[in-house]
Amino acid sequence: MAKELTPRSENYSQWYNDLVIKADLAENSAVRGCMVIKPYGYAIWEKMQAELDRMFKETGHVNAYFPLFIPKSFLSKEADHVEGFAKECAVVTHYRLKNSPDGKGVVVDPEAKLEEELIVRPTSETIIWSTYKNWIQSYRDLPILVNQWANVVRWEMRTRLFLRTAEFLWQEGHTAHATEEEAMTEAKQMLEVYATFAENFMAVPVLKGVKSANERFAGALETFCIEALMQDGKALQAGTSHFLGQNFAKAFDVTFVDKNNKQEYVWATSWGVSTRLMGALIMTHSDDNGLVLPPKLAPFQVVIVPIYKNEEQLSAISEKVNELLPKLKALGISVKFDNNDTKKPGWKFAEYELKGVPVRLAMGARDLENGTVEVARRDTLSKETVSLEGIENYIAQLLEDIQQNIYKKAFDYRASVTREVNSYDEFKVEIEKGGFLLCHWDGTPETEEKIKEDTKATIRCIPIAGDKTPGVCMVTGKPSAGRVVFARAY
């Protein structure tokens, strides 16, 4: 039977770790702080990747690839950027090993020191903008709308599978524009792409907003974000899109001749989501029985388990299933027929429940006689017996219902723990309960830092569609332009 999970109510963090490992999503590797993404986990990431890649290309973007290594001097060119990443950088200093003099293994060859150290990319703005300098001369070369699927390294000391690892997978878009307006439109457009993906495919409701200056990406003039809320009441930043202004163009001297024959600096954006989305998916929907996956991202949406006593029964069930499979596949439904005879049906039921397969069909000899099949849905754990006649259309509708149901459940939970708070004393009590707190803030980094030091809560975003009614800051009593969203976060 499937392995037991720590209940969420007992230890949410342990429940998460148990689930990631026992559902075969990922495991810790031999390299401290890094993870191995296992085939089932990677299959979910591939589904995410495919949908996002399609959405990027629909908005005119193309894929490219840039080097993993960045010369140290490049990071020095944009002061805010280097300060933001300096403590997380992995540095390559030598380019060769040699046999150890004592004959035990290898050592770094001291003669092979690099003239300039290389940084293993924490993000690619600097290497990409040094490249764009060669690509851009005139307004006719713009816009450049490039995305890269890659890995990055940020030397994290405290790690957690998918949520925070020293190396992780992501995509990073880097675009170049002739005007400020074009670049800002791009940054906002990509925020909408991320929000659409999160809500329509991941079934995760998100808040769209702008980051405060303290929480802004290093080197950006404005950072837009989508914020999700996990079942333990903590926020998770699910995607960011940055308006970089002309900072990187000036740092790398990227100019172009505009339509008036005047030399101008290029305007820039960057935007990205990472394998943190896997953590968001797990923590938004899953339960004490295991994963709950949205059908649109499940590696397979339907599993069929035969129940039989002998080879004759299995043969008859297989024949019926082989009639059904093309009908399901014709509707774009991914399906697995598990006729592995080394595992009992009860074990399979528990295993597929743990792995979050949206729909399970069980078919036995009696079902064949009656022309029926047992249908179990993962989101509600409910079962019913349904006629095989037209079952493919029934399942197609059921998958739609599951997708909508798990979104609604997450949306309703978020609504239940989102509340307005007006005093700092009340805030200190309410933040312990988790959720999104809508509060007035005076707009200063000092007040924001004080709240973070006192309570470990941060401004998750200044909501784009939020309450713009002026008020007074809950801490200082100074004027506030409108409510912002506070939470503790991953």
C-alpha positions in Angstrom: 0.0 0.0 0.0 1.0 3.6 -0.5 3.3 5.0 2.2 1.7 7.1 5.0 2.1 10.9 5.0 2.5 13.1 8.0 -0.9 14.9 8.3 -0.9 18.6 7.4 -2.5 19.5 10.7 0.4 17.9 12.6 3.4 19.2 10.6 2.7 21.0 7.3 6.4 21.2 6.4 7.0 17.5 7.0 3.8 16.7 5.1 5.2 18.6 2.1 8.6 16.8 2.3 6.9 13.4 2.7 4.7 14.0 -0.3 7.4 15.2 -2.7 9.5 12.1 -1.9 6.7 9.5 -1.6 4.9 10.6 -4.7 8.2 10.2 -6.7 8.4 13.9 -7.6 12.0 14.6 -6.4 14.7 13.7 -3.9 17.8 15.3 -2.4 20.9 14.7 -4.4 24.5 13.9 -3.5 25.3 17.6 -4.0 24.2 19.5 -0.9 21.3 21.9 -1.6 20.5 20.4 -5.0 17.7 18.0 -6.0 17.0 15.2 -8.5 13.7 15.7 -10.3 12.4 12.2 -10.8 10.5 11.2 -14.0 7.0 11.7 -12.6 7.9 15.2 -11.2 9.6 16.1 -14.5 6.6 15.0 -16.5 4.5 17.6 -14.6 7.2 20.3 -15.2 7.3 19.3 -18.9 3.5 19.9 -19.1 4.0 23.4 -17.5 6.9 24.1 -19.8 4.9 23.1 -22.9 1.9 25.4 -22.0 4.1 28.3 -21.1 6.2 27.9 -24.2 3.1 27.9 -26.3 1.8 31.1 -24.6 5.2 32.8 -25.0 5.3 32.0 -28.7 1.7 33.2 -29.2 2.8 36.6 -27.8 5.7 36.8 -30.4 8.6 35.5 -28.3 11.3 33.1 -29.6 13.7 30.9 -27.7 17.5 31.2 -27.6 20.3 30.0 -25.3 23.0 31.9 -23.6 26.2 30.7 -21.7 26.0 29.3 -18.2 29.1 31.2 -17.2 29.2 35.0 -16.7 32.5 37.0 -16.4 32.8 38.5 -12.9 33.3 42.0 -14.4 29.9 41.8 -16.1 28.2 41.6 -12.7 30.1 44.7 -11.5 28.6 46.9 -14.2 25.1 47.3 -12.7 25.5 48.2 -9.0 22.1 47.3 -7.7 22.1 44.0 -9.6 25.5 42.8 -8.2 24.5 43.8 -4.7 21.3 41.8 -5.0 23.0 38.6 -6.1 26.6 38.8 -4.7 25.9 36.6 -1.6 24.3 33.8 -3.7 26.9 33.4 -6.5 28.9 30.3 -7.2 32.3 31.2 -8.5 34.6 29.3 -10.9 38.3 30.1 -10.2 40.2 27.3 -12.0 39.8 25.3 -15.2 41.8 22.1 -14.6 42.3 19.3 -12.1 45.4 17.0 -11.7 46.2 13.8 -10.0 46.9 14.3 -6.3 50.7 13.9 -5.4 49.7 11.2 -2.8 47.9 9.3 -5.5 44.5 9.6 -3.8 42.1 11.2 -6.2 42.4 14.6 -7.9 43.2 18.2 -6.7 42.7 21.6 -8.3 45.8 22.5 -10.4 47.1 25.8 -8.9 48.7 26.6 -12.3 45.2 26.6 -13.9 43.8 29.7 -12.3 41.4 31.7 -14.6 42.5 35.2 -15.4 39.0 36.4 -14.6 36.7 34.3 -12.4 33.4 33.1 -13.9 30.1 33.3 -12.1 27.6 30.4 -12.6 24.6 32.3 -13.7 22.2 33.4 -10.9 20.2 35.1 -13.7 21.2 36.2 -17.2 20.6 39.9 -17.6 24.4 40.8 -17.8 25.5 38.1 -20.3 22.4 38.7 -22.4 22.8 42.5 -22.5 26.5 42.2 -23.4 25.3 40.1 -26.4 22.4 42.5 -27.3 25.1 45.2 -27.8 26.2 43.3 -30.9 22.6 42.7 -32.1 21.2 46.3 -31.8 22.3 49.3 -33.9 19.0 50.7 -35.2 15.3 51.0 -34.3 14.9 48.4 -37.1 16.5 45.8 -34.9 13.9 46.3 -32.2 12.0 44.8 -30.4 14.0 41.7 -29.4 11.6 39.3 -27.8 13.8 36.4 -26.5 13.1 33.7 -23.9 15.5 31.1 -22.6 14.8 27.8 -20.8 17.7 27.1 -18.5 19.1 26.3 -15.1 20.4 28.8 -12.6 22.5 28.6 -9.4 21.8 30.6 -6.3 23.9 29.3 -3.4 21.1 28.8 -0.8 22.1 27.5 2.6 18.6 26.4 3.7 17.0 24.4 1.0 13.6 22.7 0.4 12.7 20.6 -2.6 11.3 22.7 -5.4 10.8 25.7 -3.2 14.4 26.7 -2.6 17.4 24.8 -4.0 20.9 25.8 -5.0 20.2 24.9 -8.6 16.8 25.1 -10.2 15.1 25.1 -13.6 13.3 28.1 -15.0 12.6 30.3 -18.0 13.8 33.8 -18.3 12.5 36.3 -20.9 14.8 39.2 -21.8 13.4 41.8 -24.2 14.7 45.0 -25.7 12.5 47.9 -26.9 12.7 51.3 -28.5 10.5 53.1 -26.0 9.7 53.2 -22.4 6.0 52.6 -23.2 6.7 49.5 -25.2 8.8 48.0 -22.5 6.3 48.7 -19.8 3.5 47.2 -22.0 5.7 44.1 -22.4 6.3 43.7 -18.6 2.5 44.0 -17.9 1.6 41.6 -20.8 3.9 38.9 -19.4 2.4 39.3 -15.9 -1.0 38.6 -17.5 0.4 35.5 -19.3 1.7 34.2 -15.9 -1.6 34.9 -14.2 -3.6 33.2 -17.0 -1.3 30.1 -16.8 -1.5 29.9 -13.0 -5.3 30.2 -12.9 -6.3 28.3 -16.1 -3.8 25.5 -16.0 -2.5 25.2 -12.4 -5.9 26.0 -11.0 -4.2 28.4 -8.6 -5.8 31.7 -7.9 -3.3 34.6 -7.8 -3.1 38.2 -6.8 -1.5 40.5 -9.4 0.4 43.4 -8.1 3.6 45.5 -7.9 6.4 44.8 -5.5 7.5 47.5 -3.0 11.0 49.0 -3.4 12.4 46.7 -0.8 11.1 43.6 -2.5 11.9 44.7 -6.1 14.2 42.7 -8.3 17.8 43.9 -8.1 18.4 46.3 -11.0 14.7 46.8 -11.9 12.7 50.1 -11.8 9.4 48.1 -11.3 8.7 44.5 -10.5 5.2 43.1 -11.2 4.3 39.8 -9.5 1.7 37.1 -9.0 1.2 35.9 -5.4 -0.4 32.6 -4.5 -1.6 31.5 -1.0 -0.7 28.0 0.2 -3.0 25.9 2.5 -0.9 26.8 5.6 -1.7 30.5 5.1 1.7 31.4 3.7 2.2 33.3 0.5 4.3 32.0 -2.4 5.6 34.3 -5.2 4.6 32.4 -8.3 6.1 34.6 -11.0 7.7 38.0 -11.6 8.0 40.4 -14.6 10.4 43.3 -14.4 10.6 46.7 -16.1 14.3 47.3 -16.1 14.2 50.8 -17.7 17.5 51.7 -19.3 19.7 50.4 -16.5 21.2 47.4 -18.3 21.5 49.3 -21.6 23.5 52.0 -19.9 25.6 49.5 -18.0 26.5 47.7 -21.3 26.3 50.7 -23.6 23.5 49.3 -25.7 22.2 52.1 -27.9 20.3 52.4 -31.2 19.6 55.1 -33.8 15.9 56.0 -33.6 13.6 57.2 -36.4 14.8 60.7 -35.9 18.4 59.6 -36.4 19.1 60.3 -32.7 21.2 57.9 -30.5 19.2 56.5 -27.6 19.6 53.8 -24.9 17.4 50.7 -25.3 14.5 50.0 -22.8 14.4 46.5 -21.2 12.3 43.9 -19.4 13.0 40.5 -17.9 10.5 38.0 -16.6 10.6 34.4 -15.2 8.9 31.5 -13.5 10.7 28.5 -12.1 10.3 25.0 -10.6 8.9 26.8 -7.5 5.6 26.4 -9.4 5.8 22.7 -8.6 5.8 23.7 -4.9 2.9 26.0 -5.5 0.9 23.2 -7.3 1.6 20.7 -4.5 0.8 23.0 -1.6 -2.3 24.6 -3.1 -4.3 21.5 -3.9 -2.9 18.3 -2.2 -4.3 16.6 0.9 -3.4 14.0 3.5 -3.8 11.2 0.9 -1.3 12.6 -1.5 -1.2 14.8 -4.6 -4.2 16.4 -6.1 -3.3 17.4 -9.7 -5.2 19.7 -12.0 -6.2 17.6 -15.1 -4.5 20.0 -17.5 -1.1 19.3 -16.0 -1.4 15.7 -14.9 1.2 13.4 -16.6 -1.8 11.1 -17.3 -5.4 12.2 -16.6 -7.0 8.8 -16.4 -5.7 5.4 -15.1 -7.6 2.2 -15.8 -7.1 -0.7 -13.3 -8.4 -4.1 -14.3 -9.8 -6.4 -11.5 -9.6 -10.0 -12.5 -9.2 -13.6 -11.1 -7.7 -15.3 -14.1 -6.1 -14.7 -17.5 -9.4 -15.2 -19.2 -11.0 -12.3 -17.3 -8.0 -10.1 -17.9 -8.1 -10.8 -21.6 -11.8 -9.9 -21.8 -11.2 -6.6 -19.8 -8.2 -5.8 -22.0 -10.3 -6.2 -25.1 -12.9 -3.8 -23.8 -10.2 -1.3 -22.6 -8.6 -1.4 -26.1 -11.9 -0.3 -27.5 -12.1 2.6 -25.1 -8.5 3.9 -25.3 -8.7 5.4 -28.9 -12.0 7.1 -28.0 -10.4 8.8 -25.0 -7.2 9.7 -26.9 -9.4 11.2 -29.7 -10.7 13.7 -27.2 -7.1 14.6 -26.1 -7.3 12.7 -22.9 -4.1 11.0 -21.7 -4.7 7.6 -20.2 -2.7 4.7 -18.7 -3.9 1.1 -18.7 -2.2 -0.5 -15.7 -2.4 -4.3 -16.4 0.8 -4.9 -14.4 0.2 -8.3 -12.7 2.9 -7.8 -10.0 0.8 -5.3 -8.0 -2.7 -5.9 -6.5 -5.6 -3.5 -7.4 -5.7 -2.2 -3.8 -2.0 -1.2 -4.0 -2.6 0.5 -7.4 -5.6 2.5 -6.1 -3.6 3.8 -3.2 -0.5 4.6 -5.4 -2.5 6.5 -8.0 -4.3 8.4 -5.2 -0.9 9.3 -3.8 0.2 10.5 -7.2 -2.8 12.6 -7.8 -4.2 11.0 -11.0 -7.4 12.9 -11.5 -9.7 10.0 -12.6 -9.4 6.3 -11.9 -11.5 3.7 -13.7 -11.8 0.2 -12.2 -13.2 -2.6 -14.4 -14.0 -6.1 -13.3 -15.8 -9.2 -14.7 -19.2 -8.0 -13.3 -18.6 -4.6 -15.0 -18.1 -6.4 -18.3 -21.5 -8.2 -17.9 -23.3 -5.0 -17.0 -21.6 -2.7 -19.5 -20.4 -0.5 -16.6 -17.2 0.8 -15.0 -16.4 2.3 -11.6 -15.2 5.9 -11.8 -13.3 7.5 -8.9 -12.4 11.2 -8.9 -9.3 12.2 -7.0 -10.4 15.7 -5.9 -13.4 14.5 -3.9 -12.4 10.9 -3.4 -16.0 10.0 -4.5 -16.9 6.9 -6.6 -19.8 6.0 -8.9 -20.7 3.2 -11.3 -21.3 4.6 -14.8 -22.4 3.0 -18.1 -19.6 2.3 -20.6 -21.9 3.8 -23.3 -20.5 7.3 -24.1 -18.1 7.0 -21.1 -15.4 9.0 -23.1 -17.7 12.1 -23.1 -18.6 11.6 -19.5 -14.9 11.5 -18.5 -14.1 14.6 -20.7 -16.7 16.6 -18.8 -15.6 15.1 -15.4 -12.0 16.3 -16.0 -13.4 19.9 -16.7 -15.4 19.7 -13.5 -12.3 18.6 -11.5 -10.2 21.4 -13.0 -12.9 24.0 -12.0 -13.6 22.4 -8.6 -10.0 22.5 -7.4 -9.7 26.1 -8.5 -12.9 27.0 -6.7 -11.7 25.2 -3.5 -8.4 27.2 -3.5 -10.2 30.4 -4.3 -12.7 30.0 -1.5 -9.9 29.1 1.0 -8.0 32.3 0.0 -11.1 34.4 0.4 -11.7 32.9 3.8 -8.3 34.0 5.1 -8.1 37.4 3.4 -9.1 40.2 5.7 -8.6 43.9 6.4 -6.6 45.0 9.4 -6.4 48.6 10.6 -4.2 48.6 13.7 -0.6 47.3 14.3 -1.7 45.5 17.5 -4.4 43.7 15.6 -1.9 43.0 12.8 0.5 41.2 15.2 -2.3 39.0 16.4 -3.8 38.3 12.9 -0.5 37.5 11.2 -0.1 34.5 13.4 -3.2 33.0 11.9 -1.8 33.2 8.3 -3.5 34.5 5.2 -3.4 37.7 3.3 -3.8 40.9 5.4 -4.9 44.1 3.6 -3.4 47.0 5.5 -2.5 50.7 5.1 1.2 51.4 4.9 2.9 54.8 4.7 5.0 53.8 1.6 8.4 54.0 3.4 11.1 51.3 3.3 11.8 52.0 7.0 8.2 51.1 8.1 8.2 48.1 5.9 11.5 46.9 7.4 10.2 47.4 11.0 7.1 45.3 10.2 9.3 42.5 8.8 11.6 42.6 11.8 8.7 42.6 14.3 6.5 40.0 12.6 8.4 38.2 9.8 5.7 39.5 7.4 6.5 41.2 4.1 4.5 43.2 1.6 3.7 40.6 -1.0 2.4 43.2 -3.4 0.6 46.5 -3.9 -2.4 45.0 -5.7 -3.2 46.3 -9.2 -6.9 45.9 -8.6 -6.8 46.6 -4.9 -8.5 49.1 -2.6 -7.2 52.6 -3.6 -9.1 54.4 -0.8 -6.6 56.6 1.1 -6.1 55.9 4.8 -3.5 56.1 7.5 -0.6 53.7 8.1 -1.3 51.1 10.8 2.2 51.6 12.2 3.1 55.4 11.9 -0.3 57.0 11.4 1.0 58.8 8.3 -1.0 59.0 5.1 -1.4 55.8 3.0 -2.4 55.8 -0.7 -4.3 52.5 -0.4 -4.2 49.1 1.2 -1.3 46.6 0.4 -1.1 42.9 0.9 1.0 41.5 3.8 1.7 37.9 4.5 4.4 35.6 5.8 5.9 33.8 2.8 8.0 31.0 1.4 
